Amino acid sequence: MAITSAEIHNQSFSIDRKGYDVDEVDVFLEHVADEIDGLNQQIASLQSQIGEDTFAQSPSGKAWNVEALTTPEPEAIDFTATPAAEKRPTPDAATIDKMVEFANANHPRSDGRDWQASDILKNVVIAVMHPQDEDHDEPWRELVVVGVPGDRTVDMKRLEAQFTPAEIEEATDEDLKKHPELVKGYIGPMALGPQARDGKKAENASETGDALRYLIDAHVARGSAWFTGADEQDVDYYDLVYGRDFEADGTVEAVQVRHGDMSPDGSGPLSFERGVEIGQVFQLGLKYSNALGLKVLDQNGKTVPVWMGSYGIGVSRVMACIAETHHDEKGLAWPAVIAPAQVHVVATGKDAAAFEAAEQLIGELEAKGIEVIFDDRKKVSPGVKFKDAELIGVPIIAVAGRDTVNNGTIEVRDRNGENAEAVPVADAAQAIADRVAALLK
């Protein structure tokens, strides 16, 4: 079965990360295409309360960078019983709160419940700063209106990802003055998008004609009825139905994702965790091989471009995360595979025989390929040396001291003080090698 280079790199990262002893808590995040070169990528993130980023996770275990989340299409609503859309006066109600307050006081709902912010279709005007292109000799500015549920907050970073490589910002008062159809506080969809083009949708910014593009947030279901602006001062629409009374030029991911939103894979509601980015996998595809003319012969002897992928591990970030997850009140507790050494040999006392035995042990361990830290400080007490060994956190501590001189043994113990045993000097290297091998399995 064929496998892509990106999948191979993903597998390589999975193998590598096992050595860091964090594979039980890290996750691969689906990430939005890179803003600079549009490459697909995945991020490896270690779940941690000290993480600098937030990611969303589904009950299935799959995770996403928030900007990469896609909303499952909501089920269409039957609007056959919904009354015809009606314009009603809503004076001095240019905000969501005032709209709700006025409607409940003057236009109560027929179903008996109160109007809520979630009944309002909020229409947000953004300015899209497009880069220079074939039709424009310099960067240019386009106004776009986005309809979102009134109880949700627009996520500008998430929304901007829908317009890459362009950048976005909130429209200014000067922008609005150039479009008299945009009545501040009472903007609605009926003067925008397909409604203003005899039903024709604009697939891109070059097809808008005289009407601004109107986009709808992915959480808005077809058939849903809304309380929204009527493009007239102090007037709003009631029961304006998406799919019956108005359409949009397209759908966008515009609002902040929140707990309880359905996950893209449909496995259940999303939850949110904090994480530290510790690596990336890029699916480069043919982007660079085509640019470089990089080709190989395939199994049929045909010249084809190389499919490329790459991955990287943030070594310094991994080290920080391991320190965060592998420590106690005494100091660090490095996993054996990534520790600066596997064994910390401590020579104590004033007798030269203890130091000679320690040096002999180090030579034997290094001959077996084992990395060693040697504390041979002469004028430092044993207690200080032991504390320092625990602080540094190497997995195994071997002590050559009074018992070495008196009994011919070396004390070998785990960094946490457990599994301590006195081993004859002649057998110490092999005993330690066995412990190291067990730790590295």
SULFENVEN-V527629 format. One record per residue. RES is the residue in three letters. OMEGA is omega in whole degrees, -180 to 180 (* if undefined). NEAR is the number of other ideal C-beta (glycine too) atoms within 10 Angstrom. D_LAST is the distance of its C-alpha to the last C-alpha in Angstrom with 2 decimals. Layout:
res->RES omega->OMEGA near->NEAR d_last->D_LAST
res->RES omega->OMEGA near->NEAR d_last->D_LAST
This chain:
res->MET omega->-177 near->2 d_last->30.31
res->ALA omega->177 near->4 d_last->30.91
res->ILE omega->-177 near->9 d_last->28.48
res->THR omega->179 near->13 d_last->29.62
res->SER omega->179 near->18 d_last->28.33
res->ALA omega->179 near->22 d_last->27.79
res->GLU omega->177 near->13 d_last->25.53
res->ILE omega->179 near->13 d_last->23.50
res->HIS omega->177 near->21 d_last->23.17
res->ASN omega->178 near->19 d_last->22.30
res->GLN omega->179 near->13 d_last->19.41
res->SER omega->179 near->14 d_last->18.31
res->PHE omega->180 near->21 d_last->18.49
res->SER omega->178 near->14 d_last->16.49
res->ILE omega->-178 near->10 d_last->13.59
res->ASP omega->-173 near->15 d_last->14.13
res->ARG omega->178 near->19 d_last->14.49
res->LYS omega->179 near->12 d_last->11.10
res->GLY omega->-179 near->14 d_last->10.00
res->TYR omega->177 near->21 d_last->12.82
res->ASP omega->175 near->16 d_last->11.77
res->VAL omega->-174 near->23 d_last->15.24
res->ASP omega->-179 near->14 d_last->14.97
res->GLU omega->-177 near->8 d_last->16.12
res->VAL omega->-179 near->14 d_last->19.35
res->ASP omega->-175 near->23 d_last->20.36
res->VAL omega->173 near->17 d_last->22.81
res->PHE omega->-178 near->19 d_last->24.52
res->LEU omega->168 near->24 d_last->28.23
res->GLU omega->-173 near->19 d_last->31.02
res->HIS omega->177 near->22 d_last->33.08
res->VAL omega->-179 near->21 d_last->36.74
res->ALA omega->-177 near->14 d_last->37.68
res->ASP omega->-175 near->13 d_last->37.68
res->GLU omega->-175 near->13 d_last->41.11
res->ILE omega->-174 near->8 d_last->41.61
res->ASP omega->172 near->11 d_last->40.83
res->GLY omega->-177 near->10 d_last->40.24
res->LEU omega->174 near->19 d_last->36.75
res->ASN omega->-180 near->17 d_last->34.58
res->GLN omega->171 near->21 d_last->31.39
res->GLN omega->179 near->22 d_last->28.56
res->ILE omega->172 near->21 d_last->27.21
res->ALA omega->-175 near->28 d_last->23.72
res->SER omega->176 near->27 d_last->24.45
res->LEU omega->179 near->27 d_last->22.55
res->GLN omega->-177 near->19 d_last->24.47
res->SER omega->178 near->19 d_last->25.87
res->GLN omega->178 near->8 d_last->29.19
res->ILE omega->-178 near->11 d_last->29.70
res->GLY omega->-177 near->17 d_last->29.42
res->GLU omega->-176 near->10 d_last->32.39
res->ASP omega->177 near->14 d_last->32.70
res->THR omega->175 near->13 d_last->33.27
res->PHE omega->-179 near->25 d_last->31.94
res->ALA omega->-177 near->23 d_last->33.01
res->GLN omega->179 near->18 d_last->30.83
res->SER omega->177 near->19 d_last->31.99
res->PRO omega->179 near->13 d_last->31.21
res->SER omega->-179 near->11 d_last->29.37
res->GLY omega->179 near->9 d_last->26.80
res->LYS omega->-175 near->16 d_last->28.17
res->ALA omega->-177 near->26 d_last->29.19
res->TRP omega->162 near->24 d_last->31.88
res->ASN omega->-173 near->22 d_last->33.21
res->VAL omega->-179 near->21 d_last->36.58
res->GLU omega->-177 near->20 d_last->38.60
res->ALA omega->-178 near->22 d_last->37.01
res->LEU omega->172 near->22 d_last->37.82
res->THR omega->-177 near->12 d_last->40.41
res->THR omega->175 near->19 d_last->42.57
res->PRO omega->-179 near->13 d_last->43.07
res->GLU omega->-179 near->11 d_last->46.75
res->PRO omega->180 near->14 d_last->48.57
res->GLU omega->-180 near->8 d_last->50.67
res->ALA omega->-178 near->12 d_last->54.29
res->ILE omega->177 near->14 d_last->56.84
res->ASP omega->-176 near->7 d_last->60.13
res->PHE omega->-176 near->17 d_last->62.85
res->THR omega->-179 near->6 d_last->65.91
res->ALA omega->-179 near->6 d_last->66.94
res->THR omega->-180 near->16 d_last->66.37
res->PRO omega->176 near->11 d_last->69.73
res->ALA omega->179 near->10 d_last->70.86
res->ALA omega->-177 near->18 d_last->69.68
res->GLU omega->174 near->12 d_last->72.14
res->LYS omega->178 near->15 d_last->72.83
res->ARG omega->178 near->15 d_last->73.52
res->PRO omega->176 near->13 d_last->74.45
res->THR omega->-173 near->23 d_last->71.69
res->PRO omega->176 near->11 d_last->73.38
res->ASP omega->-179 near->9 d_last->71.57
res->ALA omega->-176 near->19 d_last->68.19
res->ALA omega->178 near->16 d_last->66.16
res->THR omega->-180 near->12 d_last->62.91
res->ILE omega->-178 near->15 d_last->60.71
res->ASP omega->-178 near->10 d_last->61.70
res->LYS omega->177 near->14 d_last->65.39
res->MET omega->-179 near->24 d_last->65.24
res->VAL omega->-179 near->21 d_last->63.75
res->GLU omega->-177 near->13 d_last->66.27
res->PHE omega->-178 near->18 d_last->69.26
res->ALA omega->180 near->22 d_last->68.32
res->ASN omega->-179 near->14 d_last->67.85
res->ALA omega->-171 near->9 d_last->71.21
res->ASN omega->-179 near->12 d_last->73.21
res->HIS omega->-177 near->16 d_last->71.52
res->PRO omega->-180 near->12 d_last->69.82
res->ARG omega->180 near->14 d_last->67.63
res->SER omega->-179 near->8 d_last->69.18
res->ASP omega->174 near->5 d_last->66.21
res->GLY omega->178 near->6 d_last->66.74
res->ARG omega->179 near->10 d_last->63.51
res->ASP omega->169 near->10 d_last->63.43
res->TRP omega->179 near->20 d_last->62.61
res->GLN omega->178 near->15 d_last->59.17
res->ALA omega->-179 near->15 d_last->57.46
res->SER omega->177 near->12 d_last->55.43
res->ASP omega->-175 near->21 d_last->58.77
res->ILE omega->172 near->21 d_last->59.47
res->LEU omega->-179 near->25 d_last->58.55
res->LYS omega->-177 near->23 d_last->58.07
res->ASN omega->-173 near->21 d_last->58.85
res->VAL omega->180 near->19 d_last->57.25
res->VAL omega->178 near->19 d_last->58.62
res->ILE omega->174 near->21 d_last->56.22
res->ALA omega->179 near->16 d_last->56.99
res->VAL omega->179 near->20 d_last->54.85
res->MET omega->-178 near->13 d_last->54.94
res->HIS omega->174 near->16 d_last->54.54
res->PRO omega->177 near->11 d_last->53.94
res->GLN omega->179 near->10 d_last->56.55
res->ASP omega->-176 near->14 d_last->56.72
res->GLU omega->-177 near->6 d_last->59.08
res->ASP omega->-177 near->9 d_last->61.61
res->HIS omega->-178 near->12 d_last->61.45
res->ASP omega->-180 near->8 d_last->62.03
res->GLU omega->179 near->7 d_last->60.29
res->PRO omega->-175 near->12 d_last->57.88
res->TRP omega->-171 near->15 d_last->59.54
res->ARG omega->178 near->12 d_last->59.45
res->GLU omega->173 near->17 d_last->59.48
res->LEU omega->179 near->19 d_last->59.96
res->VAL omega->177 near->26 d_last->58.01
res->VAL omega->-178 near->25 d_last->58.37
res->VAL omega->178 near->22 d_last->55.44
res->GLY omega->-179 near->27 d_last->56.06
res->VAL omega->176 near->25 d_last->53.58
res->PRO omega->-174 near->19 d_last->53.80
res->GLY omega->-180 near->22 d_last->55.58
res->ASP omega->-178 near->15 d_last->52.99
res->ARG omega->-177 near->18 d_last->50.22
res->THR omega->178 near->12 d_last->49.61
res->VAL omega->176 near->17 d_last->49.42
res->ASP omega->-174 near->18 d_last->46.16
res->MET omega->179 near->15 d_last->47.48
res->LYS omega->179 near->12 d_last->44.11
res->ARG omega->-180 near->20 d_last->43.23
res->LEU omega->-179 near->23 d_last->46.74
res->GLU omega->179 near->18 d_last->46.72
res->ALA omega->179 near->19 d_last->43.76
res->GLN omega->-176 near->19 d_last->46.17
res->PHE omega->-179 near->18 d_last->48.52
res->THR omega->11 near->14 d_last->46.23
res->PRO omega->179 near->11 d_last->47.25
res->ALA omega->174 near->18 d_last->50.14
res->GLU omega->-179 near->14 d_last->49.99
res->ILE omega->173 near->19 d_last->51.67
res->GLU omega->176 near->13 d_last->53.50
res->GLU omega->178 near->11 d_last->55.89
res->ALA omega->-180 near->20 d_last->59.36
res->THR omega->176 near->11 d_last->62.00
res->ASP omega->179 near->7 d_last->65.51
res->GLU omega->176 near->7 d_last->66.82
res->ASP omega->-176 near->16 d_last->64.76
res->LEU omega->-179 near->16 d_last->66.21
res->LYS omega->-180 near->10 d_last->69.77
res->LYS omega->-178 near->9 d_last->69.53
res->HIS omega->-177 near->17 d_last->68.92
res->PRO omega->177 near->9 d_last->71.61
res->GLU omega->179 near->16 d_last->70.00
res->LEU omega->-178 near->22 d_last->67.22
res->VAL omega->-173 near->19 d_last->68.91
res->LYS omega->-178 near->12 d_last->66.73
res->GLY omega->-177 near->15 d_last->65.65
res->TYR omega->-180 near->21 d_last->66.92
res->ILE omega->178 near->25 d_last->64.96
res->GLY omega->-176 near->27 d_last->64.43
res->PRO omega->-170 near->27 d_last->63.37
res->MET omega->178 near->21 d_last->66.88
res->ALA omega->-172 near->21 d_last->67.89
res->LEU omega->171 near->29 d_last->64.66
res->GLY omega->-177 near->27 d_last->62.69
res->PRO omega->180 near->18 d_last->64.02
res->GLN omega->-178 near->18 d_last->66.69
res->ALA omega->180 near->18 d_last->68.33
res->ARG omega->-179 near->17 d_last->68.03
res->ASP omega->176 near->8 d_last->69.71
res->GLY omega->-178 near->9 d_last->66.36
res->LYS omega->178 near->14 d_last->64.75
res->LYS omega->176 near->14 d_last->61.14
res->ALA omega->-179 near->20 d_last->59.97
res->GLU omega->180 near->11 d_last->56.80
res->ASN omega->-174 near->9 d_last->56.37
res->ALA omega->-177 near->18 d_last->58.10
res->SER omega->-176 near->12 d_last->60.68
res->GLU omega->-173 near->12 d_last->62.08
res->THR omega->-176 near->20 d_last->62.98
res->GLY omega->-179 near->12 d_last->66.67
res->ASP omega->-177 near->7 d_last->68.56
res->ALA omega->178 near->19 d_last->66.25
res->LEU omega->174 near->21 d_last->63.04
res->ARG omega->176 near->24 d_last->59.83
res->TYR omega->-179 near->28 d_last->58.86
res->LEU omega->-177 near->25 d_last->55.23
res->ILE omega->178 near->25 d_last->53.96
res->ASP omega->-175 near->22 d_last->50.71
res->ALA omega->179 near->18 d_last->48.38
res->HIS omega->-178 near->20 d_last->48.79
res->VAL omega->-177 near->21 d_last->52.49
res->ALA omega->173 near->14 d_last->53.24
res->ARG omega->-178 near->16 d_last->56.09
res->GLY omega->-180 near->17 d_last->58.95
res->SER omega->-178 near->20 d_last->58.21
res->ALA omega->-172 near->21 d_last->61.32
res->TRP omega->171 near->26 d_last->61.48
res->PHE omega->-172 near->23 d_last->63.60
res->THR omega->-177 near->26 d_last->63.71
res->GLY omega->179 near->28 d_last->65.96
res->ALA omega->177 near->24 d_last->69.11
res->ASP omega->175 near->22 d_last->69.54
res->GLU omega->179 near->15 d_last->72.65
res->GLN omega->176 near->11 d_last->73.17
res->ASP omega->179 near->14 d_last->72.85
res->VAL omega->177 near->16 d_last->72.19
res->ASP omega->172 near->27 d_last->69.11
res->TYR omega->170 near->26 d_last->68.35
res->TYR omega->179 near->21 d_last->67.53
res->ASP omega->174 near->17 d_last->65.94
res->LEU omega->-170 near->25 d_last->65.06
res->VAL omega->176 near->19 d_last->62.79
res->TYR omega->-178 near->23 d_last->60.07
res->GLY omega->174 near->15 d_last->60.82
res->ARG omega->-175 near->17 d_last->64.40
res->ASP omega->-179 near->18 d_last->65.94
res->PHE omega->177 near->23 d_last->63.60
res->GLU omega->178 near->17 d_last->60.82
res->ALA omega->177 near->23 d_last->58.31
res->ASP omega->-180 near->25 d_last->57.56
res->GLY omega->-180 near->15 d_last->53.86
res->THR omega->180 near->15 d_last->50.99
res->VAL omega->172 near->21 d_last->48.67
res->GLU omega->-169 near->20 d_last->45.80
res->ALA omega->-171 near->26 d_last->47.84
res->VAL omega->177 near->24 d_last->46.90
res->GLN omega->176 near->14 d_last->44.16
res->VAL omega->-178 near->21 d_last->41.54
res->ARG omega->179 near->13 d_last->41.43
res->HIS omega->178 near->9 d_last->39.72
res->GLY omega->175 near->9 d_last->40.80
res->ASP omega->-180 near->19 d_last->41.41
res->MET omega->-180 near->15 d_last->40.28
res->SER omega->-179 near->23 d_last->37.07
res->PRO omega->-179 near->17 d_last->37.53
res->ASP omega->176 near->14 d_last->35.64
res->GLY omega->-176 near->10 d_last->37.94
res->SER omega->179 near->13 d_last->35.28
res->GLY omega->-177 near->12 d_last->36.96
res->PRO omega->180 near->12 d_last->37.85
res->LEU omega->167 near->22 d_last->35.93
res->SER omega->-175 near->15 d_last->34.30
res->PHE omega->180 near->14 d_last->33.57
res->GLU omega->174 near->17 d_last->30.72
res->ARG omega->-178 near->15 d_last->30.30
res->GLY omega->177 near->26 d_last->27.60
res->VAL omega->178 near->21 d_last->26.67
res->GLU omega->-179 near->19 d_last->26.61
res->ILE omega->178 near->26 d_last->23.49
res->GLY omega->180 near->21 d_last->23.99
res->GLN omega->171 near->22 d_last->26.31
res->VAL omega->-180 near->25 d_last->26.62
res->PHE omega->171 near->21 d_last->30.12
res->GLN omega->-174 near->19 d_last->31.78
res->LEU omega->180 near->19 d_last->34.28
res->GLY omega->-178 near->18 d_last->35.88
res->LEU omega->-173 near->13 d_last->38.86
res->LYS omega->-175 near->15 d_last->40.10
res->TYR omega->179 near->15 d_last->39.36
res->SER omega->176 near->17 d_last->39.44
res->ASN omega->-179 near->12 d_last->42.96
res->ALA omega->-177 near->9 d_last->44.02
res->LEU omega->-175 near->11 d_last->42.85
res->GLY omega->-177 near->7 d_last->43.95
res->LEU omega->-176 near->12 d_last->40.46
res->LYS omega->177 near->13 d_last->40.61
res->VAL omega->175 near->11 d_last->39.03
res->LEU omega->177 near->9 d_last->40.15
res->ASP omega->-175 near->9 d_last->38.79
res->GLN omega->179 near->6 d_last->38.46
res->ASN omega->-180 near->6 d_last->42.23
res->GLY omega->180 near->6 d_last->43.06
res->LYS omega->179 near->9 d_last->44.15
res->THR omega->-179 near->8 d_last->43.65
res->VAL omega->176 near->13 d_last->41.69
res->PRO omega->-177 near->17 d_last->40.32
res->VAL omega->170 near->15 d_last->36.58
res->TRP omega->-171 near->14 d_last->34.71
res->MET omega->173 near->19 d_last->32.61
res->GLY omega->177 near->20 d_last->29.81
res->SER omega->175 near->15 d_last->27.86
res->TYR omega->179 near->20 d_last->25.22
res->GLY omega->178 near->13 d_last->24.51
res->ILE omega->177 near->16 d_last->22.15
res->GLY omega->-171 near->16 d_last->23.98
res->VAL omega->-178 near->12 d_last->21.86
res->SER omega->178 near->9 d_last->24.18
res->ARG omega->178 near->16 d_last->24.22
res->VAL omega->179 near->22 d_last->20.45
res->MET omega->180 near->14 d_last->20.51
res->ALA omega->-180 near->16 d_last->23.33
res->CYS omega->179 near->25 d_last->21.69
res->ILE omega->177 near->22 d_last->18.55
res->ALA omega->180 near->14 d_last->21.04
res->GLU omega->-175 near->15 d_last->22.91
res->THR omega->-177 near->17 d_last->20.14
res->HIS omega->178 near->17 d_last->18.23
res->HIS omega->172 near->14 d_last->21.00
res->ASP omega->-176 near->11 d_last->23.24
res->GLU omega->-179 near->5 d_last->26.70
res->LYS omega->-179 near->15 d_last->25.64
res->GLY omega->-179 near->16 d_last->24.08
res->LEU omega->176 near->17 d_last->20.91
res->ALA omega->-172 near->20 d_last->17.42
res->TRP omega->166 near->22 d_last->15.16
res->PRO omega->-173 near->17 d_last->11.53
res->ALA omega->-173 near->21 d_last->9.81
res->VAL omega->-178 near->13 d_last->9.32
res->ILE omega->-180 near->15 d_last->13.02
res->ALA omega->178 near->23 d_last->14.58
res->PRO omega->173 near->12 d_last->17.58
res->ALA omega->178 near->18 d_last->16.16
res->GLN omega->-174 near->24 d_last->13.40
res->VAL omega->174 near->26 d_last->16.24
res->HIS omega->-180 near->25 d_last->19.75
res->VAL omega->-179 near->27 d_last->22.17
res->VAL omega->175 near->23 d_last->25.40
res->ALA omega->-176 near->26 d_last->28.56
res->THR omega->179 near->24 d_last->31.31
res->GLY omega->-177 near->17 d_last->34.92
res->LYS omega->-177 near->10 d_last->37.64
res->ASP omega->-179 near->16 d_last->37.09
res->ALA omega->-178 near->10 d_last->36.20
res->ALA omega->179 near->14 d_last->34.36
res->ALA omega->180 near->21 d_last->31.56
res->PHE omega->178 near->19 d_last->31.18
res->GLU omega->179 near->13 d_last->31.39
res->ALA omega->179 near->22 d_last->28.64
res->ALA omega->-180 near->26 d_last->26.42
res->GLU omega->178 near->15 d_last->27.24
res->GLN omega->179 near->15 d_last->26.57
res->LEU omega->-180 near->25 d_last->23.11
res->ILE omega->179 near->21 d_last->22.39
res->GLY omega->-179 near->11 d_last->23.65
res->GLU omega->179 near->18 d_last->21.44
res->LEU omega->180 near->24 d_last->18.25
res->GLU omega->176 near->13 d_last->19.35
res->ALA omega->178 near->10 d_last->20.13
res->LYS omega->178 near->12 d_last->16.49
res->GLY omega->-178 near->9 d_last->15.67
res->ILE omega->-179 near->19 d_last->14.64
res->GLU omega->-172 near->13 d_last->16.51
res->VAL omega->167 near->20 d_last->18.89
res->ILE omega->-177 near->18 d_last->21.55
res->PHE omega->175 near->18 d_last->24.56
res->ASP omega->-177 near->19 d_last->27.14
res->ASP omega->180 near->14 d_last->30.17
res->ARG omega->-173 near->13 d_last->32.88
res->LYS omega->-171 near->8 d_last->35.81
res->LYS omega->178 near->5 d_last->37.87
res->VAL omega->-176 near->13 d_last->35.30
res->SER omega->177 near->11 d_last->34.94
res->PRO omega->-179 near->14 d_last->31.76
res->GLY omega->179 near->9 d_last->31.78
res->VAL omega->180 near->12 d_last->31.81
res->LYS omega->179 near->20 d_last->28.98
res->PHE omega->179 near->18 d_last->26.80
res->LYS omega->180 near->13 d_last->27.76
res->ASP omega->179 near->16 d_last->26.93
res->ALA omega->179 near->23 d_last->23.47
res->GLU omega->179 near->20 d_last->22.82
res->LEU omega->-180 near->11 d_last->24.46
res->ILE omega->169 near->19 d_last->22.35
res->GLY omega->176 near->22 d_last->19.17
res->VAL omega->-170 near->23 d_last->16.78
res->PRO omega->-175 near->21 d_last->13.94
res->ILE omega->177 near->24 d_last->15.29
res->ILE omega->177 near->24 d_last->19.01
res->ALA omega->-175 near->27 d_last->20.72
res->VAL omega->172 near->26 d_last->24.50
res->ALA omega->-176 near->30 d_last->27.10
res->GLY omega->-175 near->22 d_last->30.46
res->ARG omega->-180 near->14 d_last->33.12
res->ASP omega->177 near->16 d_last->31.06
res->THR omega->-179 near->26 d_last->30.10
res->VAL omega->-174 near->16 d_last->33.84
res->ASN omega->-172 near->10 d_last->35.10
res->ASN omega->-180 near->11 d_last->32.52
res->GLY omega->-180 near->14 d_last->30.43
res->THR omega->174 near->20 d_last->27.16
res->ILE omega->179 near->27 d_last->24.62
res->GLU omega->177 near->19 d_last->23.29
res->VAL omega->-180 near->22 d_last->19.52
res->ARG omega->174 near->17 d_last->18.48
res->ASP omega->-178 near->14 d_last->16.23
res->ARG omega->-180 near->22 d_last->17.87
res->ASN omega->178 near->13 d_last->19.35
res->GLY omega->-179 near->11 d_last->21.00
res->GLU omega->177 near->7 d_last->19.17
res->ASN omega->179 near->10 d_last->17.95
res->ALA omega->177 near->11 d_last->20.53
res->GLU omega->176 near->11 d_last->21.50
res->ALA omega->-175 near->15 d_last->24.01
res->VAL omega->176 near->18 d_last->22.78
res->PRO omega->-177 near->11 d_last->25.40
res->VAL omega->-177 near->18 d_last->25.51
res->ALA omega->-177 near->11 d_last->25.12
res->ASP omega->-171 near->12 d_last->21.84
res->ALA omega->-176 near->25 d_last->20.36
res->ALA omega->-179 near->23 d_last->18.58
res->GLN omega->178 near->13 d_last->16.72
res->ALA omega->179 near->15 d_last->15.96
res->ILE omega->179 near->24 d_last->14.55
res->ALA omega->178 near->18 d_last->12.54
res->ASP omega->179 near->10 d_last->10.95
res->ARG omega->-179 near->22 d_last->10.27
res->VAL omega->180 near->19 d_last->8.83
res->ALA omega->179 near->13 d_last->6.42
res->ALA omega->-179 near->9 d_last->5.48
res->LEU omega->-175 near->15 d_last->5.63
res->LEU omega->-180 near->12 d_last->3.81
res->LYS omega->* near->5 d_last->0.00
